[in-house]
């Protein structure tokens, strides 16, 4: 039975915070990008790096994992550069949640809201998301930092995850929930820099707003 309408998916407690979240980024490797057709690959790359940078801003524990990196390639450089000190957990399991090292790393954070992005959606995102949801985690699948081999594969995977109680979300929705209030100045400035670099149209609008504010400040001086 779907848990999509259970009490845990409603109200303020259903929203993400930096204190209740853990991020798991799976298989953003050259082999997977080569057969990514549900989205423009550069967009997925931009989004997952933006998500990773935001996680670092908010000090959200982030776990990196690859599969058969000797054949599939190392984690893409832009993502590895966000966490240069972290060696991704390299697996043979297709389903990341069957690798005890990954599960142990998540458990050590003592957090139950699991934010996952992966390539490909229908396999490396859906499998661990569905299993983790069945084991009591509130799982959030970041759909625009993930992608499938076809648009249909991606969309069917999202539908399947919904039936299992997984919450689909986009990367900018995640970071907005983490920030929640622009008065939180400690993270606002750093997050604004991430949005400015990876936010697309939002970055353009934000830059325009900053330009207007600077102009008004200059006139008032």
Secondary structure, DSSP 8 states (H G I E B T S, - for coil): ---TTSGGGSSGGGS--TTTEEEEEE--BHHHHHT--SS-HHHHHHHHHHHHHHHHHTT--EEEEEESHHHH-SB-HHHHGGGTT---EEES-SSGGG-HHHHHHHHHHT--EEEEEEB-IIIIIHHHHHHHHHTT-EEEEEGGG-B-SSHHHHHHHHHHHHHTT-EEE-HHHHHHHHH--TT-HHHHHHHHHHHHHH-THHHHHHHHHHHHHHHHHHHH-
